[in-house]
Amino acid sequence: MAKILILNGAARKNGSTAKLIEAFTDDAKSSGNEVREFYLQDMNIKGCLGFEYCSKFAKDTSNACIQNDDMRLINEAFVSADVVVFASPVYFWTITGTLKTVADRLYAQLRSLGYNGFPRKSVLLMTAGGSDYSQAVRWYETFERNLGWEDLGEVLGAGKNRAAFDLGASIR
Ligand SMILES: Cc1cc2nc3c(=O)[nH]c(=O)nc-3n(C[C@H](O)[C@H](O)[C@H](O)COP(=O)(O)O)c2cc1C
């Protein structure tokens, strides 16, 4: 059984990204995994301040960021997660700003234990109006490769629910 953390960066609660997440989650849960999803749009998460409090002064590695906002809920889930799912529509050829803001804020956790301190597995779920996912995929693959994470799979496309079910079912 794996603990799966879903970071849902879509703006629309019932859009095509939500359907992809639902398909993934249904079979991930049927396979006995524990799934926790955060709908980021509804959360109060500010951008990274970039002044490196986390790397210079923080003593508490579970809450290394000086900002006291909803990122603390995600940090808490992230620390014990086995799998991190990045879910987003394509906005201007990449992931949404909402999801990128949260990825930036993970920096504090990653800095506090060192980039290799959180060897997670990861998944990318994306939808788009068109078919150009290349920049988003490059962002995702660069992120997980540099952090030493293991990519479990990418599902790209609003109609790819079967692939999302299968990917969810394959997680252990
Ligand atoms: C601000 C904005 C920017 C977008 N940029 C792109 C884009 O660059 N490429 C693309 O294929 N679709 C783009 N789209 C379309 C969305 O990716 C597409 O409608 C997606 O399925 C929406 O996901 P949702 O149903 O989960 O909200 C954009 C939509 C919005 C609102």
The ligand as a Tripos MOL2 file, in Angstrom:
@<TRIPOS>MOLECULE
LIG
   31    33     1     0     0
SMALL
NO_CHARGES

@<TRIPOS>ATOM
      1 C1         -5.4550   30.5250  -19.0590 C.3       1 LIG1
      2 C2         -5.5720   29.3420  -19.9890 C.ar      1 LIG1
      3 C3         -4.5050   29.0070  -20.7880 C.ar      1 LIG1
      4 C4         -4.5520   27.8840  -21.6170 C.ar      1 LIG1
      5 N1         -3.4800   27.5720  -22.3760 N.ar      1 LIG1
      6 C5         -3.5040   26.4650  -23.1510 C.ar      1 LIG1
      7 C6         -2.3620   26.0950  -23.9170 C.ar      1 LIG1
      8 O1         -1.3250   26.7400  -23.9200 O.2       1 LIG1
      9 N2         -2.4280   24.9540  -24.6530 N.ar      1 LIG1
     10 C7         -3.5640   24.1810  -24.6910 C.ar      1 LIG1
     11 O2         -3.5630   23.1690  -25.3920 O.2       1 LIG1
     12 N3         -4.6540   24.4990  -23.9720 N.ar      1 LIG1
     13 C8         -4.6610   25.6230  -23.2000 C.ar      1 LIG1
     14 N4         -5.7540   25.9540  -22.4410 N.ar      1 LIG1
     15 C9         -6.9220   25.0360  -22.4450 C.3       1 LIG1
     16 C10        -6.9230   24.0860  -21.2470 C.3       1 LIG1
     17 O3         -5.6840   23.4340  -21.0780 O.3       1 LIG1
     18 C11        -7.9760   23.0090  -21.4510 C.3       1 LIG1
     19 O4         -9.2420   23.5940  -21.6620 O.3       1 LIG1
     20 C12        -8.0200   22.0650  -20.2530 C.3       1 LIG1
     21 O5         -8.6710   20.8810  -20.6060 O.3       1 LIG1
     22 C13        -8.7300   22.6970  -19.0770 C.3       1 LIG1
     23 O6         -8.6900   21.7980  -17.9900 O.3       1 LIG1
     24 P1         -9.8900   21.7090  -16.9360 P.3       1 LIG1
     25 O7        -11.0970   21.1930  -17.7170 O.co2     1 LIG1
     26 O8         -9.4410   20.7670  -15.8960 O.co2     1 LIG1
     27 O9        -10.1230   23.0910  -16.4170 O.co2     1 LIG1
     28 C14        -5.7340   27.0930  -21.6550 C.ar      1 LIG1
     29 C15        -6.8230   27.4590  -20.8370 C.ar      1 LIG1
     30 C16        -6.7570   28.5660  -20.0300 C.ar      1 LIG1
     31 C17        -7.9410   28.9340  -19.1570 C.3       1 LIG1
@<TRIPOS>BOND
     1     1     2 1
     2     2     3 ar
     3     2    30 ar
     4     3     4 ar
     5     4     5 ar
     6     4    28 ar
     7     5     6 ar
     8     6     7 ar
     9     6    13 1
    10     7     8 2
    11     7     9 ar
    12     9    10 ar
    13    10    11 2
    14    10    12 ar
    15    12    13 ar
    16    13    14 ar
    17    14    15 1
    18    14    28 ar
    19    15    16 1
    20    16    17 1
    21    16    18 1
    22    18    19 1
    23    18    20 1
    24    20    21 1
    25    20    22 1
    26    22    23 1
    27    23    24 1
    28    24    25 2
    29    24    26 1
    30    24    27 1
    31    28    29 ar
    32    29    30 ar
    33    30    31 1
@<TRIPOS>SUBSTRUCTURE
     1 LIG1         1 GROUP 0 **** ****
